[in-house]
Amino acid sequence: MDGVRAQLSRSVRHVARSVACATALATSGCGSAPDARAAAPEANAAFFAPLPVVHSLAHGAPSAEAALRAVVRAASTHDTAMLVRLAVTRAEWGRLYYPTSRFARPPYRSPAALQWGLTVAASDKGVRRLLRELGGRDVTVRDVRCGPPRDEGANQLWLGCEVTYRVGARDATRSITGALIARDGRVKVLSYANDF
């Protein structure tokens, strides 16, 4: 858990700095940007500049079900390194997800730094809840249900997948992630936001 918190906290601090300028660019024009339409590309340029180029999701699972089962296994054994490995990296989010997401175009257009910051904050809270609920417990996954994925460019997104699991004598059904992303046959967690 400390590893996840440390990595996500570093990301949040970095994003907070990016969001401050991105927000200024989008509203009042940080620097000499004449309006929000001109400012958004500048804000995104600052976000994308340090990102390495990636063409695929690294270390993804072969299916949505396999990804969710891996999340449960990692949470129940406090394997925070695996929880991090199962989630998209900043570069994957920026290079593979954001450009074809609804947040890159009207009417939902929003600076990449802002959306990444919101994703990291929701995932940080979601991981803490996941570990509190499942950590150190004997958890058996009984069923995984996902609706049809939504196509976004070369990506497929699953929102609201549900996992039915047993802890002791109790069964529960929960959305343990906010979204999964699939690309070229690999699936990773796009957000750990959940309903715990």
PyMOL commands that set and color helices and strands:
alter all, ss='L'
color gray80, all
select helices_A, chain A and resi 2-27+36-48+64-76+80-86+90-100+102-104+112-134
alter helices_A, ss='H'
color red, helices_A
select strands_A, chain A and resi 139-145+150-152+155-159+162-167+170-174+179-183+186-191
alter strands_A, ss='S'
color yellow, strands_A
deselect
rebuild
show_as cartoon
